[in-house]
Amino acid sequence: MVTTMPASPRSPRRAAALPLALIALLPPTLAGCAAFGDARSGIVVTTNILGDLTRNIVGDEADVTVLMPPNADPHSFGVSAQQAAELAEAELLVYNGLGLEEGVLRNVEAAEEAGAHALAVGEGVDPIAYTEGETAGQPDPHFWTDPVRVADAVDLIADEVIAQVGGVDADRIRANAAEYREQVEQVHEESEQRFAAIPDGQRNLVTNHHVFGYLAQRYDFAVVGAVIPSGTTLASPSGSDLKSLADAVEEAGVAAVFADSSQPDRLAQVMAEEAGLDIEVVPLFSESLTEQGGGAATYLE
């Protein structure tokens, strides 16, 4: 189960012991040393999906704090002042990268400038680019829809934990990672079998935004379009965008539009109603994990 965690008591904030006026007078490098010194501890992860992976890899070897709560939209999520401090004080920061955490990126950059080690997982799993819409040509961060790339991400995280987090048992981390990677690979094998049963003429995807590029590439689907023609939920479609998508949906004979469970499906419903299309809008857990019992409390679930 992935939950948000309070700040670790093992991470003292030495800056609080200094008068604010004195800190303001220190050069940035000295202020950073005064604030952190050897006080870094634990692992901080931005998204709850990566948090679940990291916790399975780390086990009891280190503290893992996950910033995003269940059902959060990673594109719009922003951190609190306390969470920003946790980012800066971590031994290791694990984040998606590739532009996913739009509201957290500046905090990640600030933590790196303060000396935190950061792993941008998406950069190391052979990322692809969006092929259409407002974000065409930009890297697609939604690699977790491809279990093969997630298996690679498991190894990346394990290697970085061993290299950057003091006191962990490297053999235990590797064993945890190998066991979890095997489970992810089983998800891939099951996905191949289940998707293979779908006829070629029905292997078309329409989503609320461009989120399934990796899944489409891995399992041979065609992405007809997205209600929000962008890789981020922060964009907005125009009336002509919705009309163009409705025409494409009708031409391809698409029977369902998949909307992320963390986002309202109003736009998809409007597109279908205004175009007079007989389609179903189906929610999927595509951007975020849920609370325990919510249907997607872990990546494997």
C-alpha positions, 0 to 999 in steps of 0.5 A: 500500500502506498501512503503519504508519510510524515517527515522522518524524525531522523531528518533534523532541520538544522537550519531551524536552529540558526536565526533566519537573519544569519542564514540570509547573510550566508553565501548559498554554499555555506547556507546549504552546508549549515542546513544539511551537513550530514543530516540527509536521510531516507528516500523521497519519491514524487509519484505514488506509482514510483513510490510503490516500486521503490518500496518493494525494492527497498523493503525495510532497508531505508525510509521511503516517503511518497509525496503524492497521495492516492488518486493524485493527478501527477501533472497538477500535483504541488508540494507543501513547504514541509514536503519541499523540505523533505525533498531537499533533505533526502539522501535520494530523490526518485522522480519520473522526469520527462516533464510529468511532475509539472508542479514539482519540478522546481522543487526537484531542481532546488533539491538537486542544487542543495546537494540531493542525489536525484534519479529521473527514472523516465530518462533511463527506460528508452523514452518515446516521444508524443506523436501528435497533439500539442506535445508532439515531439516532446518526451512522453513520461507515461512509461509505466503503461509498458511493464517491460520498461517498468521492469527496467526501472526496477533495476535503475532504482535498485542500483541508485539506492545501493549507490546513494543510500548509506547503510542498506544491504546491497544483497537484500536490495538486489534480491528484492528487485529481482523478485519484484521484477519477476512479478512485473514481467509476469504482468507483461506476459499476461498482458500479451496473452489478453491483448492478443485476443482482441481482433486487429480491427478493434485495437484502437485507443481513445483516451482523455489525454495522451497517456497510452503511447507506450502501451500502444507501442508494446502491444500493437494498438493504434491511438486514434486520438485524445479528448485533450490533445496533449500529454498533460491534463493541464491543457484544454481542447477547443471545440474544433479539437473535440469535433475532429476527435468525434469524426475520427472516433466515428470513422474508426468505429471506436466503442469506448473512450478511456478516461483516467480515474483521477480526472473528471470524464466530463469532456469525453461525455460532451464530445460523445453527446454533441457528436451523437456517438454511441460510445461508453466512457470507461474510467481506468487507473492510468495516472495514479494508484488508489487507496487500499481497496480502491481497485489499484492500490499497487502497481501490480494490481 
